[in-house]
């Protein structure tokens, strides 16, 4: 990631990017990468640098959606980034879809477990007539598309790109990892991205932002999912996260 990659998100003018980060350890790593002080409590919007605001949401969809809706403002922000660590899902051979300690930009963020489990299998909530993104134009049935321009800007900054699955229960068995992969086509799972994207798009629209909220999810892979997944390399993944934010 050379000099040409700096400010990969593009110029901000008099606005800043809003970073939504779940946990304290992720927030600390990102703030350290930016040479700034992290927020000390959840849902506290903080100006981090001239380019970034940051809010620590807390873990999970409800926290992420609430913090995003509270913080995002089209008059203050030029877009929203969901940022943190995640687990690599398994391919058909049982191997991680992306390497541990790689960085991944989402092409879409999809809800992986909003639905109903029957004896005959799982059905998404959207297939039952309750699409989570109803009323938003041109969004996937199960979630939110990341902004194409931002995906393109990440090409030379991250190691991989692909769908990121948003889960409430992480995949600690091979069966769960394969099920999440089958439902979403995801390469990585995390716990906030689709909720951040959905809240950002809805709130931006209600606050009369110009067009849909620019949005992307970025993850540093800390572990492989599944029964025999690699042990978490948490310290190293957080270091990758801090390095990534430096070139955004």
Order of alpha helices (4+ residues) and beta strands (2+ residues): beta-alpha-beta-beta-alpha-beta-beta-beta-beta-beta-alpha-beta-alpha-beta-alpha-beta-alpha
